[in-house]
């Protein structure tokens, strides 16, 4: 419960970061993670869309958007994101495992 409360406060803090620096992918990426901690998948996906827009080489944003897409039962979207994350960072073992859980190859 404390983690969810902390995430709610962090969401508000990152909203301010985004307001001050809307083209900095880090604010979007970090708020997206807080949404994932709240199981707010659609909001997390929207924030990762923005993070990727501003930093298209961020493997972690693709990975985390894949997690949210998988949670929303968007298997194909999740697979595409996990594969992109691995293309950017082949050393991401957990991402490789997530692909296998979805019955896909890297």
C-alpha positions in Angstrom: 0.0 0.0 0.0 2.8 2.4 0.8 4.3 1.8 -2.6 1.1 2.8 -4.3 0.8 5.9 -2.2 4.4 6.8 -3.0 3.7 6.2 -6.7 0.7 8.6 -6.5 2.9 11.4 -5.1 5.6 10.6 -7.7 3.0 10.9 -10.5 2.2 14.4 -9.3 5.9 15.3 -9.0 6.7 13.9 -12.5 3.8 15.9 -14.0 5.5 19.0 -12.8 8.8 17.8 -14.3 7.0 17.2 -17.6 5.4 20.7 -17.4 8.8 22.3 -16.9 10.7 20.1 -19.5 8.1 18.6 -21.8 10.7 17.4 -24.4 12.8 15.5 -21.8 12.0 11.8 -22.1 13.1 11.1 -18.5 10.0 12.8 -17.0 7.7 10.8 -19.3 9.5 7.6 -18.7 9.6 7.9 -14.9 5.9 8.9 -14.7 5.1 6.0 -16.9 6.8 3.7 -14.4 4.7 5.1 -11.6 1.5 4.5 -13.6 2.6 0.9 -14.1 3.1 0.5 -10.4 -0.6 1.7 -10.1 -1.8 -0.8 -12.8 -2.8 2.2 -14.9 -1.7 0.6 -18.1 -3.2 3.0 -20.6 -1.7 6.0 -18.9 1.6 4.2 -18.7 1.5 3.4 -22.4 0.7 7.1 -23.3 3.7 8.3 -21.2 6.0 5.7 -22.8 4.8 6.8 -26.2 6.0 10.3 -25.4 9.2 9.1 -23.9 10.0 7.1 -27.1 9.0 10.1 -29.2 11.7 12.2 -27.4 14.3 9.3 -27.0 13.7 6.6 -29.6 16.8 4.7 -28.5 15.6 4.1 -25.0 15.3 0.3 -24.6 13.8 0.6 -21.2 10.8 2.6 -22.4 10.1 0.0 -25.1 10.4 -2.8 -22.5 8.1 -1.1 -20.0 5.6 -0.2 -22.7 5.7 -3.9 -23.6 4.9 -4.8 -20.1 1.9 -2.5 -20.1 0.7 -3.8 -23.5 1.0 -7.4 -22.3 -1.1 -6.5 -19.2 -3.7 -5.0 -21.6 -3.7 -8.3 -23.6 -2.1 -6.6 -26.6 0.2 -9.5 -27.4 1.4 -8.3 -30.7 2.2 -4.8 -29.4 4.1 -6.3 -26.5 6.1 -8.6 -28.7 7.0 -5.7 -31.0 8.1 -3.5 -28.0 10.1 -6.3 -26.4 11.9 -7.1 -29.7 12.7 -3.4 -30.2 14.1 -3.2 -26.6 16.3 -6.2 -27.3 17.5 -4.7 -30.6 18.7 -1.7 -28.7 20.0 -3.6 -25.7 20.6 -7.3 -26.4 21.7 -7.9 -22.8 18.2 -7.4 -21.3 17.6 -10.9 -20.1 14.2 -10.2 -18.5 12.9 -8.8 -21.8 14.1 -12.0 -23.5 12.2 -14.0 -20.9 9.0 -11.9 -21.4 9.1 -12.7 -25.1 9.4 -16.4 -24.4 6.5 -16.2 -22.0 4.5 -14.8 -24.9 5.6 -17.7 -27.1 7.8 -15.4 -29.3 11.4 -15.5 -30.2 13.7 -12.5 -29.9 
